[in-house]
Amino acid sequence: MHSGVYGGAVPNPINVLATMIGKLINEKGHITIPGFYDTILELNEDEKADLAKIPFDLGDYKKSIGIANIQGEEGFSTIERASIRPTLDVNGIWGGYTGEGAKTVIPSHAYAKISMRLVPGQDPDVVTQQFVDYFPTLAPDSVEVKIKPHHGGKPYILPTNHKGFQAAKKALAETFEKEALAERGGGLTFLSFCTFRRRITERNLLNGIRIKL
């Protein structure tokens, strides 16, 4: 439809989708999906203290990835936001005319890809259903919402008092002659790692090294 003829009188799916997505995270950086945070395993005091030992310079961090400033969930540090807290991100959004030049149309469809990084205690099947139940409630009755879930992986964490963790920490400290600090992270490698963990009886240790000279 031509926006000059129908604009202002009919729903624009891209405008609607953008508004819906904007409601998934509030002004405090908190994800608004009901029940999303209910099962998270919070850090104990020792784990919080260990996390606080990790060297971090905000200026260097911003410079290394080319951003003017940071943002995120209120009440948490940048390291905490990037590791121990769950996230929701729009990975892609499209619709309507995206070719070269201008074309004043109102699109008939709008699309987005949304992912969530989960943390220990959260179940991907449960969180997916929470999203499927909640997201359509953000839409006006002038549009139809369809959701297609993709893959998910259960978060995994090795207890810091586990013998494998302690052995690795000791070996790293002896090799580099510095205390080895544990830093949490997420990514596709961990998805396959978590699947592997569920199929064997022993705990697993995935060891990555970040060296600050």
C-alpha positions as CSV (number, residue, x, y, z in Angstrom):
1,M,0.0,0.0,0.0
2,H,1.1,3.6,-0.7
3,S,2.0,5.5,2.5
4,G,0.7,8.7,0.9
5,V,-2.8,7.2,0.5
6,Y,-3.1,4.8,3.5
7,G,-0.5,6.2,5.9
8,G,-1.9,7.0,9.3
9,A,-5.1,5.0,8.8
10,V,-3.7,1.4,8.7
11,P,-1.1,-0.4,10.8
12,N,2.5,-0.4,9.7
13,P,3.9,-3.8,10.7
14,I,7.5,-2.5,11.0
15,N,6.4,0.3,13.3
16,V,4.3,-2.1,15.3
17,L,7.1,-4.7,15.6
18,A,9.6,-2.1,16.7
19,T,7.2,-0.9,19.4
20,M,6.7,-4.5,20.6
21,I,10.4,-5.2,20.7
22,G,11.0,-2.0,22.6
23,K,8.7,-3.2,25.4
24,L,10.7,-6.4,26.0
25,I,13.3,-4.4,28.0
26,N,12.3,-1.6,30.3
27,E,14.1,1.7,31.1
28,K,16.2,-0.1,33.8
29,G,17.5,-2.7,31.3
30,H,15.3,-5.4,32.9
31,I,13.7,-8.0,30.6
32,T,9.9,-7.8,31.0
33,I,9.0,-11.4,30.1
34,P,7.0,-12.7,33.1
35,G,8.9,-15.3,35.0
36,F,12.1,-14.8,33.0
37,Y,14.4,-14.3,36.1
38,D,12.5,-16.6,38.5
39,T,14.9,-19.6,38.4
40,I,18.3,-17.9,38.0
41,L,21.0,-19.3,40.3
42,E,22.4,-16.2,42.1
43,L,26.1,-16.0,43.0
44,N,27.1,-16.6,46.5
45,E,29.4,-14.1,48.3
46,D,32.6,-16.0,47.5
47,E,31.7,-16.0,43.8
48,K,30.9,-12.3,43.8
49,A,34.2,-11.6,45.4
50,D,36.1,-13.7,42.8
51,L,34.3,-11.9,40.0
52,A,35.2,-8.5,41.5
53,K,38.9,-9.5,41.3
54,I,38.9,-9.6,37.5
55,P,40.9,-6.6,36.1
56,F,38.6,-4.3,34.1
57,D,39.1,-0.8,32.7
58,L,36.0,0.8,31.3
59,G,37.9,3.1,29.0
60,D,39.9,0.3,27.4
61,Y,36.7,-1.8,27.1
62,K,34.9,0.9,25.2
63,K,37.9,1.7,23.0
64,S,38.4,-2.0,22.1
65,I,35.0,-2.4,20.6
66,G,34.5,1.2,19.3
67,I,31.5,2.3,21.4
68,A,30.9,5.7,23.0
69,N,29.3,4.4,26.1
70,I,27.9,1.3,27.8
71,Q,24.4,0.3,28.8
72,G,22.6,-2.6,30.5
73,E,20.7,-3.9,33.4
74,E,20.6,-1.4,36.3
75,G,22.5,-2.5,39.5
76,F,25.1,-4.6,37.8
77,S,28.6,-4.0,36.6
78,T,29.7,-4.4,32.9
79,I,31.4,-7.7,33.7
80,E,28.3,-8.9,35.5
81,R,26.1,-7.8,32.6
82,A,28.3,-9.6,30.1
83,S,28.6,-12.9,32.1
84,I,26.2,-13.7,35.0
85,R,23.1,-12.0,33.8
86,P,20.7,-13.2,31.0
87,T,20.2,-11.1,28.0
88,L,17.7,-10.5,25.1
89,D,19.0,-9.2,21.8
90,V,17.5,-8.5,18.4
91,N,19.8,-10.1,15.9
92,G,18.1,-8.9,12.8
93,I,15.0,-6.9,11.7
94,W,13.6,-6.4,8.2
95,G,10.5,-5.8,6.1
96,G,9.1,-3.7,3.3
97,Y,11.3,-2.1,0.7
98,T,15.0,-2.4,1.4
99,G,16.3,-1.8,-2.1
100,E,18.3,1.2,-3.4
101,G,16.5,4.6,-3.5
102,A,13.1,5.5,-2.0
103,K,9.8,3.8,-2.2
104,T,7.0,5.1,0.0
105,V,5.2,1.9,0.8
106,I,3.5,0.5,3.9
107,P,4.8,-3.1,4.2
108,S,2.5,-6.0,4.7
109,H,4.9,-8.0,6.9
110,A,7.7,-7.3,9.3
111,Y,10.3,-9.8,10.7
112,A,12.8,-10.0,13.5
113,K,15.2,-12.6,14.9
114,I,15.5,-12.5,18.7
115,S,17.9,-14.4,20.9
116,M,18.4,-14.8,24.6
117,R,21.6,-15.7,26.4
118,L,20.5,-17.8,29.4
119,V,22.4,-18.4,32.7
120,P,22.5,-21.3,35.1
121,G,19.1,-22.1,36.4
122,Q,17.2,-21.2,33.3
123,D,15.7,-23.8,30.9
124,P,15.6,-22.9,27.2
125,D,12.3,-24.7,26.7
126,V,10.6,-22.9,29.6
127,V,12.0,-19.5,28.5
128,T,10.9,-20.1,24.9
129,Q,7.4,-20.8,26.0
130,Q,7.4,-17.7,28.3
131,F,8.4,-15.6,25.2
132,V,5.8,-17.3,23.0
133,D,3.1,-16.6,25.6
134,Y,4.1,-13.0,26.3
135,F,5.2,-11.4,23.0
136,P,1.8,-11.6,21.3
137,T,0.2,-9.7,24.2
138,L,2.3,-6.7,23.2
139,A,0.6,-6.5,19.8
140,P,-2.5,-4.4,18.9
141,D,-5.4,-6.3,17.5
142,S,-4.7,-4.8,14.1
143,V,-1.9,-7.2,13.4
144,E,-1.2,-11.0,13.5
145,V,1.8,-12.3,15.3
146,K,3.6,-15.6,14.4
147,I,6.5,-17.0,16.3
148,K,8.9,-19.7,15.1
149,P,11.2,-21.0,17.9
150,H,14.6,-22.2,16.9
151,H,17.3,-24.1,18.9
152,G,18.2,-23.6,22.6
153,G,20.9,-24.9,25.0
154,K,20.9,-25.3,28.7
155,P,23.4,-23.2,30.6
156,Y,26.3,-25.0,32.3
157,I,28.6,-24.1,35.0
158,L,31.4,-26.0,36.7
159,P,31.4,-25.5,40.5
160,T,34.5,-23.6,41.6
161,N,35.1,-26.2,44.3
162,H,35.2,-29.1,41.8
163,K,38.5,-31.0,41.7
164,G,38.9,-30.3,38.0
165,F,38.5,-26.6,38.4
166,Q,40.9,-26.5,41.3
167,A,43.5,-28.5,39.3
168,A,43.2,-26.2,36.3
169,K,43.4,-23.1,38.5
170,K,46.5,-24.4,40.2
171,A,48.2,-25.4,36.9
172,L,47.5,-22.0,35.4
173,A,48.8,-20.2,38.4
174,E,52.0,-22.2,38.4
175,T,52.5,-21.7,34.6
176,F,52.0,-18.0,34.5
177,E,53.1,-17.2,38.1
178,K,49.9,-15.3,38.8
179,E,46.5,-16.1,40.4
180,A,44.1,-17.5,37.8
181,L,40.7,-15.8,38.0
182,A,37.5,-17.4,36.8
183,E,35.4,-15.5,34.3
184,R,32.0,-16.7,33.0
185,G,31.0,-16.5,29.4
186,G,28.6,-17.7,26.8
187,G,28.6,-18.8,23.1
188,L,27.8,-21.5,20.7
189,T,30.7,-23.6,21.9
190,F,28.9,-23.9,25.2
191,L,25.7,-25.2,23.6
192,S,27.5,-28.3,22.3
193,F,29.4,-28.5,25.5
194,C,26.2,-28.6,27.6
195,T,24.7,-31.3,25.4
196,F,27.9,-33.3,25.9
197,R,27.6,-32.8,29.7
198,R,24.1,-34.2,29.8
199,R,25.2,-37.4,28.2
200,I,28.0,-38.4,30.5
201,T,28.2,-38.7,34.2
202,E,31.4,-36.7,34.9
203,R,31.7,-32.9,35.1
204,N,33.5,-31.2,32.3
205,L,35.9,-28.3,32.2
206,L,36.2,-26.0,29.2
207,N,39.3,-23.9,29.6
208,G,39.9,-20.6,27.8
209,I,42.6,-18.2,28.8
210,R,42.7,-14.4,28.7
211,I,46.0,-13.0,29.6
212,K,46.5,-9.4,30.8
213,L,50.1,-8.4,30.7
